Amino acid sequence: MRAARHSSQGQGAAGEKQRIDKWLWHARMVRTRADAARLVDAGLARVNGRRVTAPAHLLRAGDVVTLALDRSVRVIEVTGFCERRGAASDAAATYRMLENNAGYRPQGAA
């Protein structure tokens, strides 16, 4: 029964959606899904410029996600979804980086 519920999720399907916590974990932005939920709960994620505080918020392809991670900000466009967490190469196919953090300098850097 569970497989049938998720059968509509696959990369490139029109109108597909996925929870932000699940997408962040599948896209390897965080190590665990619980970390993804905490990140969203803390208000450190924005979707299309609006703060999101619900881990169940649904993402669609084309949404722009802004994350505050590790003293840096990442701006990412959602390009697809995965059924499960897989290889890093599969995860990289689900997003496109829009900014490269060129202005970021670690503390203590000259």
N, C-alpha and C positions, 0 to 999 in steps of 0.2 A: 504494500500500500504506500509506503514512504517513497519508493522509486517513482510511482505514478505522480505523486504530488510535485516532485522536482523535475519531472520529465520536460516541462516547458522551459527550464533553465538550460541554456547552452549558449555558447558564444555566438553573437550575431543575430539572435532571434528578435524580431520586431516587437516592440512593446514590453520587453522583459524588464524586470525589476529585481533588486536584491537589497536586503537590509544592509545598512552602512557598516555595522559591526562585522558582519559576515564578509562583506566585500573587502574591508581593510585587512582582515586576516587572510583571505584568499590571495589578495594582491601583495601580501608580505610586507605591509607597512608596519605591522606589529607582530610580535611573536605568538601571542595567543588571542583567541576571540575575547576572552575576559579582559585583556589589556585594551582591545578595541572598544569594548563597551565602556570601560573606565575613561578612556580618552574622550569619547563622545559625551558621557555623563558630566565630565569636568568642563564641557563647553569649549574644548580645544579643536573642534571640527566645524567647518562651515561648508555648506552646499549652496553653490550659486550665490555666494556672498551673504547668506543668512546662517546665523549660528544654529546648530542642531544639537539638542541635548537628549534626544531619544535614540538609543541604539537600534530601534526597530524602524527608523526613518528609511524609506525606500529610495534607492538610487536608480536612475535610468541612464542609459548610454548617452553621452553628451554632457552630463552634469559635471560641473567643475567643483572639486573638493579641495579645500584649503585646510592643511593640518599644521598644528604647532607641535613639532617633534624635536627633542634633543637640542634645544636652543636654536632651532632653525625653523623656517616656515617652508612647507612644500605645497606647491599649487599643481594639481593633477587633474587631468580630464579623464573621466571614465569612458573607456572604449569598448568594454565587454565584461562578461561575467564568466565565472567557472562554477562547475557543479561541486567541486571539492578542492581542497588545498593540494596543489601538486608541485611540480618542478618550478624553479625560479623563472625559467624561460616561459612557461605557461602563464605565470603570474604577471610577467612583464607585458604580455599581450593584452592585458585587461586595462591598461592605463597609458597615458602619455604625459610626461612631465612638461609643464608649461613654463616653469621658471627653474633656473639652475642654482640658485643660492649663491651667485657670484659675489655678493657683498658680505657673505658670512665669513667671519674670522673667529676661530676658537679663542677662548680667553688665554691671555699670555702671549699671543702671537704678535710679533712686531709689525 
